[in-house]
Amino acid sequence: TVHLEVTLNGLTLQNGNVADSGGAIYSRESLTISNSTISNNRTTGPSSNNNGGGIFALTAGGTVNIENSTISGNTTTGSSSSGGGLFAWSSGTFSIVNSTISGNSVTGFGSWGGGVFAQTISGGTLNIDNSTIADNRTIGTFSYGGGLLALTFGGATSISSTIIGDNSVAGGVSGPDLFHQVGAGVLNVSYSLIETADGHNVDNIVSGTEIDANNIVGTD
């Protein structure tokens, strides 16, 4: 599959309101966002599947890169919705570097990834480096991953030099800060500060392999 290379640099995108997915940005190409602010956007409407209050990015074999940017105050609402700040699905590479994701939310009966919902498949990779994911939330009966919900199927997730804390699930099931499900994949967390409900496990891992090194893990 051939993807267009879309680059957005030095932009502020705010106050968007759509009735489906992608409050500020909806992309099915390779996407790079640099030195930008995505804030106070929302997805709401008749669809039960409203995803990506700030950004919706879906690419098969391409890349999604968020660099030196802020994603804040975005919301998505629907009975089964994901990614208050950012929704990303990729079989290629998805990266968040030197960025802040805060104050985003998902509301619905099933709500996943208040700050970020990321799904990688078929050898895809998720890399989060030197970033902060804080003060995000999911609200709903079946809500997971107030800060970050990462699904890795046959690929790898790497989190390094990153803070994930003060996120929440209201009325939810699991993973107020980080919920990670690995299907035959690997989660590697290093040199990071992770707040967790039990104070000692890096995350809620369902299956797969977890590698931890030099982390600070605890409760408030």
C-alpha positions in Angstrom: 0.0 0.0 0.0 1.3 3.4 -1.0 0.7 6.2 1.6 0.8 9.9 1.2 3.2 11.6 3.6 1.3 14.3 5.5 3.2 16.6 7.7 1.7 19.3 9.9 4.1 21.7 11.6 3.6 24.6 13.9 -0.2 24.6 13.9 -2.9 25.2 16.5 -6.1 23.3 15.8 -8.8 23.9 18.3 -12.6 24.0 18.9 -13.4 21.4 16.2 -16.7 19.5 16.5 -17.6 16.6 14.3 -20.4 13.9 14.5 -18.1 10.9 14.0 -14.3 10.6 14.4 -11.4 13.0 14.4 -12.4 16.3 16.1 -9.5 18.2 14.6 -7.7 15.7 12.3 -9.0 12.6 10.4 -6.2 10.8 8.6 -5.7 7.5 6.7 -2.3 8.4 5.4 1.2 8.4 7.0 1.0 11.4 9.4 3.5 13.5 11.2 2.5 16.3 13.6 5.3 18.5 14.9 5.5 21.5 17.2 1.7 21.8 17.3 -1.2 22.1 19.7 -4.4 20.1 19.3 -6.9 21.3 21.9 -10.6 21.5 22.9 -11.9 19.5 20.0 -14.6 16.9 20.3 -16.4 14.1 18.5 -20.1 13.6 19.4 -23.2 12.7 17.5 -25.5 9.8 16.5 -22.7 7.3 15.8 -22.0 4.8 18.6 -18.4 4.7 17.5 -16.9 8.1 17.9 -13.1 7.9 18.0 -10.3 10.4 18.4 -11.6 13.6 20.0 -8.5 15.4 18.8 -6.9 13.1 16.2 -8.1 10.0 14.4 -5.2 8.2 12.5 -5.5 4.9 10.8 -2.7 3.5 8.5 -1.9 0.0 7.2 1.9 -0.2 7.0 2.5 3.5 7.2 3.6 5.7 10.1 2.0 8.0 12.7 4.4 10.4 14.5 3.6 13.0 17.2 6.6 15.1 18.0 7.1 18.1 20.3 3.3 18.7 20.5 0.5 19.1 23.0 -2.9 17.3 22.8 -5.2 18.6 25.5 -8.8 19.1 26.5 -10.3 17.0 23.7 -13.3 14.8 24.2 -15.2 12.0 22.5 -18.6 10.7 23.4 -20.5 7.6 22.2 -21.7 4.3 23.5 -18.5 2.6 22.3 -15.8 5.2 21.8 -12.0 5.4 22.1 -9.2 7.9 22.2 -10.2 11.2 23.8 -7.0 12.9 22.7 -5.7 10.5 20.0 -6.9 7.3 18.3 -4.3 5.5 16.3 -4.5 2.1 14.5 -1.4 1.0 12.6 0.4 -2.0 11.3 3.5 0.2 10.8 5.1 2.5 13.4 3.3 4.8 15.8 5.5 7.2 17.9 4.9 9.9 20.5 8.0 11.8 21.3 8.6 14.9 23.5 4.9 15.5 23.8 2.2 16.1 26.4 -1.2 14.5 26.3 -3.4 15.8 29.1 -7.0 16.7 30.1 -8.7 14.5 27.5 -11.7 12.3 28.1 -13.9 9.5 26.7 -17.5 9.1 27.8 -19.7 6.2 27.0 -21.0 2.8 28.1 -17.7 1.3 26.7 -14.9 3.9 26.7 -11.2 3.2 26.1 -8.1 5.3 26.2 -9.0 8.7 27.7 -5.7 10.2 26.5 -4.6 7.7 23.9 -6.0 4.6 22.3 -3.3 2.8 20.3 -3.7 -0.5 18.5 -0.8 -2.1 16.5 -1.1 -5.3 14.6 1.0 -7.6 12.3 4.4 -6.5 13.6 3.5 -2.9 14.1 5.2 -0.9 16.9 4.2 1.7 19.4 7.0 3.9 20.8 6.5 6.5 23.5 9.6 8.5 24.5 10.2 11.5 26.8 6.5 12.3 27.1 3.8 13.0 29.7 0.3 11.4 29.7 -1.6 12.9 32.7 -5.0 14.0 33.9 -7.0 12.1 31.3 -10.0 10.0 32.0 -12.5 7.4 30.8 -16.1 7.5 32.0 -18.4 4.5 31.6 -19.5 1.1 32.9 -16.9 -0.7 30.8 -14.0 1.8 30.7 -10.3 1.0 30.5 -7.1 3.0 30.2 -7.8 6.4 31.6 -4.4 7.6 30.3 -3.3 5.1 27.7 -4.9 2.0 26.3 -2.5 0.0 24.1 -3.4 -3.1 22.2 -0.3 -4.9 20.7 -1.0 -7.9 18.5 2.1 -9.6 17.1 4.2 -6.4 17.6 5.9 -4.4 20.3 5.2 -1.5 22.6 8.1 0.5 24.0 7.7 3.2 26.7 10.8 5.1 27.9 11.6 8.2 29.9 7.9 8.9 30.2 5.4 9.9 33.0 2.0 8.3 33.0 0.0 9.4 36.1 -3.1 11.1 37.6 -5.4 9.6 35.0 -8.6 7.9 36.0 -11.4 5.5 35.1 -14.8 6.7 36.5 -17.1 3.7 37.0 -14.7 1.7 34.9 -13.0 -1.7 35.0 -9.3 -1.4 34.9 -6.1 0.5 34.2 -6.7 4.1 35.4 -3.3 5.1 34.0 -2.1 2.4 31.7 -4.0 -0.6 30.3 -2.0 -2.9 28.0 -3.0 -6.0 26.2 -0.4 -8.0 24.3 -1.3 -10.8 22.0 2.0 -12.7 21.2 3.8 -9.3 21.5 6.2 -7.5 23.9 5.8 -4.6 26.3 9.1 -2.9 27.2 9.0 -0.1 29.8 12.1 1.6 30.9 13.2 4.7 32.9 9.6 5.8 33.3 7.3 6.9 36.2 4.1 5.0 36.1 1.2 5.5 38.6 -0.8 2.3 39.2 -3.7 1.2 41.3 -1.8 -1.5 43.1 1.5 0.4 43.4 3.8 -2.3 42.2 2.9 -3.6 38.7 3.8 -1.5 35.8 0.4 -2.0 34.1 -2.5 -4.3 33.6 -1.1 -6.8 31.2 -3.4 -9.5 29.8 -1.0 -11.7 27.9 2.4 -11.6 26.2 5.8 -10.6 27.5 6.6 -7.7 29.8 10.1 -6.3 30.2 10.7 -3.6 32.9 13.9 -1.7 33.7 14.7 1.2 36.1 11.1 2.4 36.5 9.4 4.2 39.4 6.0 2.6 40.0 3.6 3.5 42.8 0.4 5.2 44.0 -0.2 8.8 45.1 
